[in-house]
Amino acid sequence: MSPAPAARSFTILHTESSLGWGGQERRILAEAVALRQRGHRLHFACDPDGELFLRARRQDFAVLSLKFGGWRNLKAWMTLGRFLRQQKVDILNTHSSLDSWVGLLAWKFLTAPPLLVRTRHLSTPVKGSWPTRRLYQAPAAIITTGEATKELLQSRLGVPESRIFSIPTGVSLTEFAPQEADGALRARLQIPPQAFILGTVAVLRSWKGHLYL
């Protein structure tokens, strides 16, 4: 069943300075595909050396090649600002730290700025410094991938609860469909038939809790 078309079409730009391909980047691309199917116009601004840059192009999205470099990169935020004006972007959604700084500066100096949204994918601690507070208090809305991250931004940075929305990352049930237990595989791995099995699939990073598992 196809998704219902949107009542109003928006032009949305996702920025991402990350070079890797993990849960964060997969979510961004999957959401962009879903929003395009609903009738919205999607663009990306990515580092040309990043995996998302390549994969977004393969999905026929318009992708701006941009080396972000952080808030000191005057060329980057002027280029992004020009792109926002030319494409008449309605919503600017930033994701990682470097592109969020460039996005914030590009947004700030526009006479008719788009709606600024920041997505926080990680549950790692954030600094309580003034620059970090500015980075999270300026957006009209912040999206987190869990309630714990939402509570962290409220307590640590003083972001009003009304502007933070916890939206857990979805899973494609066609790509990840539950299957019956494979008895032959259990036997091959020498796992008793009635043994309880607990596992995880994730990048090996300290904050993912492999040690505790």
N, CA and C atoms as a LAMMPS dump frame, in Angstrom:
ITEM: TIMESTEP
0
ITEM: NUMBER OF ATOMS
639
ITEM: BOX BOUNDS ff ff ff
-5.0000000000000000e+02 5.0000000000000000e+02
-5.0000000000000000e+02 5.0000000000000000e+02
-5.0000000000000000e+02 5.0000000000000000e+02
ITEM: ATOMS id mol type element x y z
1 1 1 N 0.845 -1.191 0
2 1 2 C 0 0 0
3 1 3 C 0.879 1.24 0
4 2 1 N 0.654 2.143 -0.934
5 2 2 C 1.455 3.361 -1.036
6 2 3 C 1.055 4.359 0.044
7 3 1 N 2.027 5.161 0.543
8 3 2 C 1.704 6.172 1.554
9 3 3 C 0.791 7.243 0.991
10 4 1 N -0.043 7.8 1.844
11 4 2 C -0.965 8.848 1.417
12 4 3 C -0.187 10.103 1.039
13 5 1 N -0.579 10.815 0.002
14 5 2 C 0.125 12.041 -0.391
15 5 3 C -0.027 13.124 0.673
16 6 1 N 0.96 14.002 0.763
17 6 2 C 0.939 15.068 1.756
18 6 3 C -0.097 16.123 1.396
19 7 1 N -0.69 16.747 2.412
20 7 2 C -1.665 17.811 2.177
21 7 3 C -0.978 19.02 1.538
22 8 1 N 0.295 19.239 1.893
23 8 2 C 1.077 20.332 1.321
24 8 3 C 2.486 19.836 1.054
25 9 1 N 3.043 20.231 -0.062
26 9 2 C 4.385 19.789 -0.419
27 9 3 C 5.428 20.766 0.116
28 10 1 N 6.469 20.229 0.771
29 10 2 C 7.555 21.045 1.313
30 10 3 C 8.858 20.718 0.593
31 11 1 N 9.737 21.711 0.521
32 11 2 C 11.099 21.487 0.05
33 11 3 C 11.992 21.357 1.279
34 12 1 N 12.626 20.207 1.431
35 12 2 C 13.381 19.873 2.64
36 12 3 C 14.837 19.613 2.272
37 13 1 N 15.747 20.193 3.04
38 13 2 C 17.18 19.968 2.84
39 13 3 C 17.772 19.311 4.074
40 14 1 N 18.394 18.148 3.882
41 14 2 C 19.129 17.469 4.948
42 14 3 C 20.611 17.773 4.778
43 15 1 N 21.289 18.153 5.865
44 15 2 C 22.74 18.327 5.832
45 15 3 C 23.381 17.241 6.68
46 16 1 N 24.509 16.706 6.208
47 16 2 C 25.208 15.663 6.962
48 16 3 C 26.696 15.705 6.634
49 17 1 N 27.515 15.964 7.665
50 17 2 C 28.967 16.018 7.485
51 17 3 C 29.64 14.682 7.739
52 18 1 N 28.917 13.712 8.282
53 18 2 C 29.482 12.402 8.581
54 18 3 C 29.94 11.703 7.31
55 19 1 N 31.042 10.958 7.423
56 19 2 C 31.571 10.218 6.281
57 19 3 C 31.151 8.755 6.293
58 20 1 N 30.683 8.267 7.419
59 20 2 C 30.399 6.846 7.577
60 20 3 C 29.023 6.439 7.083
61 21 1 N 28.716 5.157 7.308
62 21 2 C 27.415 4.614 6.942
63 21 3 C 26.94 3.732 8.085
64 22 1 N 26.159 4.34 8.98
65 22 2 C 25.628 3.625 10.131
66 22 3 C 24.15 3.906 10.275
67 23 1 N 23.65 3.715 11.496
68 23 2 C 22.232 3.91 11.734
69 23 3 C 21.76 5.325 11.443
70 24 1 N 22.588 6.308 11.773
71 24 2 C 22.21 7.705 11.557
72 24 3 C 22.004 8.001 10.075
73 25 1 N 22.983 7.623 9.273
74 25 2 C 22.907 7.912 7.848
75 25 3 C 21.803 7.096 7.166
76 26 1 N 21.631 5.858 7.607
77 26 2 C 20.562 5.018 7.044
78 26 3 C 19.197 5.632 7.325
79 27 1 N 19.026 6.148 8.535
80 27 2 C 17.744 6.752 8.891
81 27 3 C 17.459 7.983 8.037
82 28 1 N 18.459 8.831 7.859
83 28 2 C 18.268 10.052 7.069
84 28 3 C 17.793 9.712 5.66
85 29 1 N 18.472 8.756 5.025
86 29 2 C 18.126 8.4 3.659
87 29 3 C 16.759 7.723 3.587
88 30 1 N 16.475 6.845 4.537
89 30 2 C 15.177 6.148 4.542
90 30 3 C 14.028 7.137 4.722
91 31 1 N 14.193 8.114 5.597
92 31 2 C 13.147 9.116 5.807
93 31 3 C 12.974 9.991 4.565
94 32 1 N 14.09 10.309 3.906
95 32 2 C 14.009 11.125 2.693
96 32 3 C 13.235 10.389 1.598
97 33 1 N 13.489 9.095 1.46
98 33 2 C 12.767 8.295 0.462
99 33 3 C 11.273 8.284 0.775
100 34 1 N 10.939 8.089 2.061
101 34 2 C 9.529 8.05 2.466
102 34 3 C 8.846 9.395 2.248
103 35 1 N 9.538 10.492 2.559
104 35 2 C 8.948 11.818 2.385
105 35 3 C 8.774 12.16 0.9
106 36 1 N 9.715 11.722 0.084
107 36 2 C 9.577 11.95 -1.36
108 36 3 C 8.356 11.207 -1.904
109 37 1 N 8.116 10.008 -1.389
110 37 2 C 6.954 9.235 -1.819
111 37 3 C 5.654 9.928 -1.432
112 38 1 N 5.709 10.763 -0.414
113 38 2 C 4.52 11.503 0.025
114 38 3 C 4.355 12.826 -0.709
115 39 1 N 5.242 13.109 -1.658
116 39 2 C 5.072 14.297 -2.487
117 39 3 C 5.955 15.472 -2.134
118 40 1 N 6.872 15.306 -1.164
119 40 2 C 7.771 16.406 -0.799
120 40 3 C 9.008 16.408 -1.699
121 41 1 N 9.68 17.545 -1.735
122 41 2 C 10.89 17.707 -2.552
123 41 3 C 12.098 17.669 -1.618
124 42 1 N 12.984 16.706 -1.826
125 42 2 C 14.1 16.478 -0.913
126 42 3 C 15.438 16.799 -1.566
127 43 1 N 16.314 17.462 -0.789
128 43 2 C 17.69 17.733 -1.203
129 43 3 C 18.631 17.302 -0.088
130 44 1 N 19.897 17.088 -0.451
131 44 2 C 20.942 16.787 0.516
132 44 3 C 22.114 17.742 0.324
133 45 1 N 22.803 18.05 1.414
134 45 2 C 24.096 18.715 1.364
135 45 3 C 25.038 17.837 2.175
136 46 1 N 26.003 17.214 1.508
137 46 2 C 26.858 16.214 2.16
138 46 3 C 28.318 16.406 1.768
139 47 1 N 29.188 15.889 2.622
140 47 2 C 30.601 15.838 2.285
141 47 3 C 30.774 14.858 1.118
142 48 1 N 31.474 15.256 0.06
143 48 2 C 31.614 14.38 -1.107
144 48 3 C 32.359 13.084 -0.829
145 49 1 N 33.1 13.036 0.28
146 49 2 C 33.809 11.806 0.653
147 49 3 C 32.948 10.879 1.511
148 50 1 N 31.738 11.296 1.821
149 50 2 C 30.869 10.51 2.69
150 50 3 C 30.04 9.496 1.929
151 51 1 N 29.667 8.436 2.61
152 51 2 C 28.87 7.375 2.003
153 51 3 C 27.456 7.848 1.682
154 52 1 N 26.905 8.747 2.509
155 52 2 C 25.549 9.243 2.251
156 52 3 C 25.497 10.035 0.951
157 53 1 N 26.555 10.767 0.654
158 53 2 C 26.633 11.522 -0.596
159 53 3 C 26.429 10.59 -1.791
160 54 1 N 27.125 9.461 -1.783
161 54 2 C 27.055 8.503 -2.888
162 54 3 C 25.694 7.825 -2.947
163 55 1 N 25.192 7.399 -1.795
164 55 2 C 23.935 6.643 -1.773
165 55 3 C 22.729 7.526 -2.094
166 56 1 N 22.767 8.783 -1.656
167 56 2 C 21.668 9.699 -1.981
168 56 3 C 21.615 9.958 -3.487
169 57 1 N 22.777 10.079 -4.113
170 57 2 C 22.82 10.268 -5.564
171 57 3 C 22.284 9.036 -6.297
172 58 1 N 22.593 7.867 -5.772
173 58 2 C 22.083 6.635 -6.397
174 58 3 C 20.566 6.565 -6.331
175 59 1 N 19.993 7.214 -5.32
176 59 2 C 18.537 7.245 -5.181
177 59 3 C 17.924 8.427 -5.942
178 60 1 N 18.749 9.083 -6.766
179 60 2 C 18.296 10.189 -7.627
180 60 3 C 17.873 11.433 -6.849
181 61 1 N 18.521 11.679 -5.71
182 61 2 C 18.306 12.934 -4.99
183 61 3 C 19.309 13.971 -5.486
184 62 1 N 18.911 15.241 -5.449
185 62 2 C 19.843 16.328 -5.732
186 62 3 C 20.742 16.504 -4.515
187 63 1 N 22.055 16.412 -4.704
188 63 2 C 23.004 16.464 -3.588
189 63 3 C 24.024 17.577 -3.822
190 64 1 N 24.104 18.498 -2.866
191 64 2 C 25.106 19.56 -2.902
192 64 3 C 26.388 19.04 -2.267
193 65 1 N 27.485 19.096 -2.995
194 65 2 C 28.788 18.686 -2.474
195 65 3 C 29.35 19.817 -1.621
196 66 1 N 29.609 19.519 -0.334
197 66 2 C 30.03 20.586 0.572
198 66 3 C 30.958 20.054 1.662
199 67 1 N 32.134 20.646 1.763
200 67 2 C 33.06 20.372 2.864
201 67 3 C 32.716 21.346 3.991
202 68 1 N 32.153 20.84 5.071
203 68 2 C 31.6 21.723 6.103
204 68 3 C 32.68 22.4 6.942
205 69 1 N 33.478 21.656 7.649
206 69 2 C 34.59 22.239 8.385
207 69 3 C 34.25 22.994 9.655
208 70 1 N 32.973 23.156 10.001
209 70 2 C 32.607 23.848 11.231
210 70 3 C 32.284 25.313 11.027
211 71 1 N 32.053 26.022 12.144
212 71 2 C 31.542 27.39 12.069
213 71 3 C 32.538 28.376 11.479
214 72 1 N 33.849 28.056 11.485
215 72 2 C 34.842 28.975 10.925
216 72 3 C 34.893 28.949 9.394
217 73 1 N 34.231 27.988 8.787
218 73 2 C 34.288 27.841 7.337
219 73 3 C 33.292 28.797 6.676
220 74 1 N 33.742 30.009 6.447
221 74 2 C 32.893 31.047 5.858
222 74 3 C 32.36 30.633 4.49
223 75 1 N 33.218 30.014 3.68
224 75 2 C 32.814 29.602 2.337
225 75 3 C 31.675 28.59 2.391
226 76 1 N 31.743 27.67 3.36
227 76 2 C 30.733 26.616 3.456
228 76 3 C 29.365 27.188 3.778
229 77 1 N 29.287 28.065 4.784
230 77 2 C 27.955 28.55 5.142
231 77 3 C 27.406 29.576 4.167
232 78 1 N 28.287 30.242 3.42
233 78 2 C 27.797 31.128 2.358
234 78 3 C 27.263 30.297 1.181
235 79 1 N 27.954 29.201 0.868
236 79 2 C 27.5 28.305 -0.201
237 79 3 C 26.162 27.681 0.163
238 80 1 N 26.044 27.243 1.408
239 80 2 C 24.797 26.633 1.855
240 80 3 C 23.665 27.658 1.854
241 81 1 N 23.961 28.865 2.295
242 81 2 C 22.941 29.915 2.309
243 81 3 C 22.434 30.231 0.91
244 82 1 N 23.341 30.261 -0.044
245 82 2 C 22.959 30.515 -1.435
246 82 3 C 22.076 29.379 -1.966
247 83 1 N 22.416 28.144 -1.601
248 83 2 C 21.627 26.985 -2.026
249 83 3 C 20.228 27.032 -1.417
250 84 1 N 20.134 27.427 -0.156
251 84 2 C 18.833 27.537 0.509
252 84 3 C 17.936 28.549 -0.19
253 85 1 N 18.527 29.668 -0.612
254 85 2 C 17.756 30.696 -1.317
255 85 3 C 17.332 30.216 -2.702
256 86 1 N 18.284 29.64 -3.431
257 86 2 C 18.003 29.224 -4.809
258 86 3 C 16.921 28.146 -4.881
259 87 1 N 16.975 27.205 -3.942
260 87 2 C 16.022 26.09 -3.96
261 87 3 C 14.741 26.4 -3.182
262 88 1 N 14.68 27.578 -2.566
263 88 2 C 13.503 27.981 -1.794
264 88 3 C 13.114 26.901 -0.775
265 89 1 N 14.1 26.542 0.028
266 89 2 C 13.929 25.472 1.014
267 89 3 C 12.977 25.91 2.126
268 90 1 N 12.037 25.048 2.465
269 90 2 C 11.081 25.317 3.545
270 90 3 C 11.591 24.827 4.9
271 91 1 N 12.286 23.684 4.889
272 91 2 C 12.763 23.079 6.137
273 91 3 C 14.221 22.688 5.977
274 92 1 N 15.065 23.177 6.88
275 92 2 C 16.478 22.803 6.92
276 92 3 C 16.679 21.88 8.112
277 93 1 N 17.047 20.635 7.841
278 93 2 C 17.237 19.644 8.903
279 93 3 C 18.721 19.272 8.975
280 94 1 N 19.397 19.689 10.058
281 94 2 C 20.812 19.376 10.239
282 94 3 C 20.947 18.166 11.159
283 95 1 N 22.125 17.499 11.102
284 95 2 C 22.247 16.236 11.823
285 95 3 C 23.509 16.134 12.692
286 96 1 N 24.689 16.259 12.123
287 96 2 C 25.926 16.157 12.902
288 96 3 C 26.394 17.542 13.345
289 97 1 N 27.437 17.561 14.175
290 97 2 C 27.887 18.824 14.761
291 97 3 C 28.389 19.828 13.717
292 98 1 N 29.288 19.388 12.832
293 98 2 C 29.892 20.312 11.873
294 98 3 C 28.856 20.91 10.93
295 99 1 N 27.994 20.07 10.39
296 99 2 C 26.993 20.615 9.462
297 99 3 C 25.928 21.422 10.198
298 100 1 N 25.715 21.139 11.485
299 100 2 C 24.746 21.926 12.252
300 100 3 C 25.249 23.348 12.471
301 101 1 N 26.564 23.499 12.698
302 101 2 C 27.128 24.843 12.849
303 101 3 C 27.038 25.618 11.536
304 102 1 N 27.407 24.982 10.443
305 102 2 C 27.335 25.643 9.137
306 102 3 C 25.877 25.967 8.799
307 103 1 N 24.998 25.022 9.086
308 103 2 C 23.579 25.242 8.82
309 103 3 C 23.01 26.385 9.632
310 104 1 N 23.402 26.462 10.914
311 104 2 C 22.912 27.53 11.781
312 104 3 C 23.334 28.903 11.262
313 105 1 N 24.591 29.047 10.844
314 105 2 C 25.085 30.335 10.359
315 105 3 C 24.44 30.702 9.022
316 106 1 N 24.297 29.712 8.135
317 106 2 C 23.641 29.986 6.853
318 106 3 C 22.197 30.423 7.073
319 107 1 N 21.53 29.759 7.988
320 107 2 C 20.127 30.068 8.321
321 107 3 C 19.997 31.452 8.947
322 108 1 N 20.928 31.784 9.837
323 108 2 C 20.855 33.032 10.595
324 108 3 C 20.948 34.27 9.71
325 109 1 N 21.684 34.174 8.613
326 109 2 C 21.923 35.349 7.788
327 109 3 C 21.008 35.432 6.564
328 110 1 N 19.948 34.64 6.546
329 110 2 C 18.973 34.727 5.465
330 110 3 C 17.855 35.696 5.839
331 111 1 N 17.379 36.447 4.887
332 111 2 C 16.283 37.379 5.169
333 111 3 C 14.951 36.647 5.317
334 112 1 N 14.81 35.529 4.61
335 112 2 C 13.591 34.708 4.74
336 112 3 C 14.028 33.272 5.026
337 113 1 N 14.472 32.998 6.258
338 113 2 C 15.04 31.689 6.575
339 113 3 C 13.988 30.58 6.613
340 114 1 N 14.39 29.351 6.304
341 114 2 C 13.467 28.221 6.415
342 114 3 C 13.288 27.82 7.875
343 115 1 N 12.399 26.902 8.14
344 115 2 C 12.244 26.333 9.471
345 115 3 C 13.491 25.511 9.774
346 116 1 N 14.139 25.772 10.894
347 116 2 C 15.369 25.069 11.258
348 116 3 C 15.052 23.931 12.217
349 117 1 N 15.48 22.716 11.84
350 117 2 C 15.263 21.524 12.659
351 117 3 C 16.609 20.835 12.876
352 118 1 N 16.866 20.387 14.093
353 118 2 C 18.084 19.626 14.386
354 118 3 C 17.686 18.233 14.859
355 119 1 N 18.298 17.211 14.27
356 119 2 C 18.072 15.843 14.731
357 119 3 C 19.293 15.385 15.507
358 120 1 N 19.065 14.931 16.731
359 120 2 C 20.131 14.388 17.575
360 120 3 C 19.977 12.874 17.593
361 121 1 N 20.896 12.178 16.941
362 121 2 C 20.805 10.728 16.816
363 121 3 C 21.481 10.004 17.978
364 122 1 N 22.498 10.617 18.569
365 122 2 C 23.308 9.946 19.58
366 122 3 C 22.77 10.16 20.987
367 123 1 N 23.038 9.177 21.846
368 123 2 C 22.65 9.3 23.256
369 123 3 C 23.851 9.666 24.121
370 124 1 N 24.976 9.996 23.504
371 124 2 C 26.177 10.37 24.244
372 124 3 C 25.992 11.747 24.897
373 125 1 N 26.747 12.029 25.969
374 125 2 C 26.605 13.314 26.67
375 125 3 C 26.924 14.507 25.764
376 126 1 N 26.294 15.637 26.047
377 126 2 C 26.569 16.878 25.327
378 126 3 C 27.18 17.884 26.29
379 127 1 N 28.012 18.778 25.779
380 127 2 C 28.619 19.808 26.601
381 127 3 C 27.565 20.834 27.009
382 128 1 N 27.747 21.399 28.201
383 128 2 C 26.807 22.406 28.668
384 128 3 C 27.266 23.818 28.387
385 129 1 N 28.222 23.987 27.477
386 129 2 C 28.788 25.297 27.173
387 129 3 C 27.791 26.183 26.423
388 130 1 N 28.086 27.487 26.394
389 130 2 C 27.204 28.428 25.71
390 130 3 C 27.072 28.118 24.22
391 131 1 N 28.188 27.825 23.492
392 131 2 C 28.022 27.523 22.063
393 131 3 C 27.108 26.318 21.82
394 132 1 N 27.24 25.287 22.641
395 132 2 C 26.391 24.107 22.464
396 132 3 C 24.941 24.444 22.762
397 133 1 N 24.72 25.262 23.779
398 133 2 C 23.347 25.691 24.089
399 133 3 C 22.742 26.442 22.909
400 134 1 N 23.53 27.29 22.294
401 134 2 C 23.053 28.054 21.138
402 134 3 C 22.688 27.109 20.004
403 135 1 N 23.492 26.089 19.801
404 135 2 C 23.279 25.15 18.716
405 135 3 C 21.95 24.408 18.863
406 136 1 N 21.534 24.187 20.114
407 136 2 C 20.307 23.432 20.357
408 136 3 C 19.1 24.306 20.688
409 137 1 N 19.34 25.541 21.085
410 137 2 C 18.216 26.404 21.433
411 137 3 C 17.711 27.212 20.244
412 138 1 N 18.531 27.356 19.202
413 138 2 C 18.108 28.125 18.022
414 138 3 C 17.048 27.422 17.17
415 139 1 N 17.14 26.1 16.96
416 139 2 C 16.151 25.44 16.083
417 139 3 C 14.726 25.544 16.602
418 140 1 N 13.791 25.574 15.666
419 140 2 C 12.375 25.598 16.037
420 140 3 C 11.946 24.267 16.62
421 141 1 N 12.64 23.196 16.216
422 141 2 C 12.313 21.861 16.724
423 141 3 C 13.561 21.004 16.734
424 142 1 N 13.635 20.121 17.713
425 142 2 C 14.715 19.15 17.811
426 142 3 C 14.092 17.763 17.844
427 143 1 N 14.62 16.879 17.012
428 143 2 C 14.152 15.496 16.978
429 143 3 C 15.221 14.612 17.611
430 144 1 N 14.825 13.763 18.541
431 144 2 C 15.745 12.799 19.134
432 144 3 C 15.267 11.393 18.781
433 145 1 N 16.163 10.427 18.924
434 145 2 C 15.817 9.046 18.595
435 145 3 C 15.367 8.253 19.821
436 146 1 N 15.201 8.927 20.945
437 146 2 C 14.742 8.245 22.155
438 146 3 C 14.441 9.225 23.269
439 147 1 N 13.659 8.776 24.249
440 147 2 C 13.265 9.632 25.363
441 147 3 C 14.453 10.034 26.223
442 148 1 N 15.442 9.142 26.374
443 148 2 C 16.605 9.451 27.213
444 148 3 C 17.372 10.65 26.664
445 149 1 N 17.516 10.713 25.341
446 149 2 C 18.209 11.844 24.718
447 149 3 C 17.395 13.119 24.866
448 150 1 N 16.1 13.001 24.76
449 150 2 C 15.221 14.157 24.96
450 150 3 C 15.395 14.715 26.365
451 151 1 N 15.387 13.85 27.366
452 151 2 C 15.552 14.288 28.753
453 151 3 C 16.927 14.89 28.986
454 152 1 N 17.948 14.348 28.314
455 152 2 C 19.31 14.872 28.44
456 152 3 C 19.397 16.306 27.94
457 153 1 N 18.791 16.584 26.783
458 153 2 C 18.836 17.933 26.223
459 153 3 C 18.045 18.92 27.068
460 154 1 N 16.983 18.44 27.69
461 154 2 C 16.204 19.312 28.576
462 154 3 C 17.002 19.689 29.814
463 155 1 N 17.585 18.684 30.463
464 155 2 C 18.27 18.92 31.739
465 155 3 C 19.63 19.586 31.553
466 156 1 N 20.345 19.196 30.522
467 156 2 C 21.708 19.681 30.323
468 156 3 C 21.77 21.049 29.647
469 157 1 N 20.872 21.28 28.685
470 157 2 C 20.95 22.497 27.881
471 157 3 C 19.754 23.419 28.067
472 158 1 N 18.758 22.988 28.817
473 158 2 C 17.608 23.835 29.073
474 158 3 C 16.697 24.05 27.881
475 159 1 N 16.689 23.092 26.941
476 159 2 C 15.801 23.211 25.787
477 159 3 C 14.373 22.905 26.233
478 160 1 N 13.405 23.765 25.932
479 160 2 C 12.021 23.524 26.355
480 160 3 C 11.481 22.201 25.812
481 161 1 N 10.743 21.504 26.649
482 161 2 C 10.178 20.214 26.251
483 161 3 C 9.278 20.346 25.028
484 162 1 N 8.618 21.489 24.891
485 162 2 C 7.68 21.688 23.786
486 162 3 C 8.356 21.689 22.42
487 163 1 N 9.69 21.854 22.396
488 163 2 C 10.405 21.908 21.122
489 163 3 C 11.213 20.644 20.841
490 164 1 N 11.095 19.636 21.696
491 164 2 C 11.825 18.385 21.491
492 164 3 C 10.84 17.263 21.229
493 165 1 N 11.09 16.506 20.162
494 165 2 C 10.195 15.424 19.775
495 165 3 C 10.993 14.127 19.661
496 166 1 N 10.633 13.151 20.47
497 166 2 C 11.311 11.854 20.454
498 166 3 C 10.638 10.951 19.422
499 167 1 N 11.38 10.597 18.376
500 167 2 C 10.856 9.74 17.313
501 167 3 C 11.842 8.586 17.121
502 168 1 N 11.583 7.436 17.714
503 168 2 C 12.493 6.287 17.564
504 168 3 C 12.661 5.895 16.105
505 169 1 N 13.824 5.393 15.778
506 169 2 C 14.107 4.975 14.408
507 169 3 C 13.297 3.741 14.044
508 170 1 N 12.627 3.796 12.908
509 170 2 C 11.806 2.674 12.461
510 170 3 C 12.635 1.59 11.8
511 171 1 N 12.022 0.45 11.619
512 171 2 C 12.669 -0.694 10.983
513 171 3 C 11.781 -1.189 9.851
514 172 1 N 12.37 -1.432 8.699
515 172 2 C 11.623 -1.961 7.566
516 172 3 C 11.295 -3.43 7.817
517 173 1 N 10.012 -3.758 7.861
518 173 2 C 9.61 -5.134 8.134
519 173 3 C 9.747 -6.028 6.901
520 174 1 N 10.01 -5.43 5.744
521 174 2 C 10.296 -6.257 4.572
522 174 3 C 11.778 -6.612 4.529
523 175 1 N 12.613 -5.718 5.051
524 175 2 C 14.056 -5.981 5.071
525 175 3 C 14.456 -6.805 6.285
526 176 1 N 13.783 -6.569 7.415
527 176 2 C 14.074 -7.292 8.652
528 176 3 C 12.802 -7.983 9.128
529 177 1 N 12.512 -9.135 8.572
530 177 2 C 11.287 -9.864 8.907
531 177 3 C 11.612 -11.013 9.858
532 178 1 N 10.882 -11.136 10.973
533 178 2 C 11.113 -12.247 11.903
534 178 3 C 10.951 -13.596 11.2
535 179 1 N 11.832 -14.535 11.519
536 179 2 C 11.77 -15.863 10.923
537 179 3 C 11.722 -16.932 12.013
538 180 1 N 11.301 -18.113 11.617
539 180 2 C 11.288 -19.242 12.546
540 180 3 C 12.721 -19.611 12.917
541 181 1 N 12.894 -20.122 14.141
542 181 2 C 14.222 -20.535 14.594
543 181 3 C 14.789 -21.619 13.679
544 182 1 N 16.07 -21.506 13.371
545 182 2 C 16.744 -22.451 12.483
546 182 3 C 17.425 -23.527 13.318
547 183 1 N 16.78 -24.686 13.421
548 183 2 C 17.329 -25.771 14.219
549 183 3 C 18.669 -26.263 13.717
550 184 1 N 18.842 -26.287 12.404
551 184 2 C 20.108 -26.742 11.828
552 184 3 C 21.248 -25.796 12.191
553 185 1 N 20.949 -24.492 12.22
554 185 2 C 21.978 -23.517 12.594
555 185 3 C 22.363 -23.676 14.056
556 186 1 N 21.367 -23.876 14.92
557 186 2 C 21.652 -24.116 16.346
558 186 3 C 22.566 -25.322 16.515
559 187 1 N 22.266 -26.39 15.798
560 187 2 C 23.062 -27.609 15.913
561 187 3 C 24.484 -27.386 15.429
562 188 1 N 24.616 -26.63 14.335
563 188 2 C 25.94 -26.364 13.785
564 188 3 C 26.783 -25.523 14.737
565 189 1 N 26.125 -24.602 15.464
566 189 2 C 26.831 -23.759 16.43
567 189 3 C 26.902 -24.391 17.824
568 190 1 N 26.357 -25.609 17.926
569 190 2 C 26.369 -26.359 19.188
570 190 3 C 25.639 -25.612 20.299
571 191 1 N 24.486 -25.05 19.962
572 191 2 C 23.637 -24.366 20.934
573 191 3 C 22.478 -25.302 21.281
574 192 1 N 22.284 -25.621 22.559
575 192 2 C 21.181 -26.518 22.949
576 192 3 C 19.838 -25.988 22.447
577 193 1 N 18.906 -26.874 22.067
578 193 2 C 17.624 -26.465 21.491
579 193 3 C 16.824 -25.498 22.355
580 194 1 N 16.874 -25.637 23.683
581 194 2 C 16.07 -24.798 24.564
582 194 3 C 16.833 -23.608 25.132
583 195 1 N 18.08 -23.401 24.7
584 195 2 C 18.895 -22.311 25.257
585 195 3 C 18.338 -20.953 24.831
586 196 1 N 18.372 -19.993 25.773
587 196 2 C 17.945 -18.617 25.482
588 196 3 C 19.116 -17.871 24.859
589 197 1 N 18.875 -17.212 23.734
590 197 2 C 19.94 -16.511 23.012
591 197 3 C 19.669 -15.016 23.015
592 198 1 N 20.675 -14.235 23.386
593 198 2 C 20.584 -12.776 23.365
594 198 3 C 21.757 -12.231 22.565
595 199 1 N 21.479 -11.361 21.618
596 199 2 C 22.562 -10.819 20.805
597 199 3 C 22.305 -9.382 20.396
598 200 1 N 23.274 -8.78 19.752
599 200 2 C 23.128 -7.418 19.256
600 200 3 C 23.92 -7.27 17.967
601 201 1 N 23.429 -6.407 17.084
602 201 2 C 24.136 -6.074 15.854
603 201 3 C 24.36 -4.574 15.872
604 202 1 N 25.605 -4.133 15.985
605 202 2 C 25.893 -2.704 16.099
606 202 3 C 27.368 -2.447 15.855
607 203 1 N 27.685 -1.221 15.479
608 203 2 C 29.073 -0.798 15.371
609 203 3 C 29.705 -0.869 16.762
610 204 1 N 30.961 -1.307 16.829
611 204 2 C 31.639 -1.429 18.121
612 204 3 C 32.073 -0.052 18.625
613 205 1 N 31.214 0.552 19.437
614 205 2 C 31.52 1.826 20.078
615 205 3 C 31.146 1.715 21.548
616 206 1 N 31.905 2.386 22.401
617 206 2 C 31.755 2.214 23.843
618 206 3 C 30.345 2.51 24.329
619 207 1 N 29.717 3.547 23.772
620 207 2 C 28.403 3.961 24.296
621 207 3 C 27.269 3.032 23.874
622 208 1 N 27.546 2.045 23.018
623 208 2 C 26.504 1.118 22.61
624 208 3 C 26.297 -0.016 23.619
625 209 1 N 27.176 -0.101 24.615
626 209 2 C 26.947 -1.025 25.732
627 209 3 C 27.275 -2.487 25.494
628 210 1 N 28.168 -2.786 24.547
629 210 2 C 28.547 -4.185 24.327
630 210 3 C 29.143 -4.812 25.596
631 211 1 N 29.906 -4.02 26.32
632 211 2 C 30.529 -4.526 27.538
633 211 3 C 29.479 -5.015 28.535
634 212 1 N 28.401 -4.243 28.688
635 212 2 C 27.362 -4.62 29.633
636 212 3 C 26.561 -5.802 29.127
637 213 1 N 26.392 -5.908 27.822
638 213 2 C 25.675 -7.052 27.265
639 213 3 C 26.436 -8.339 27.537
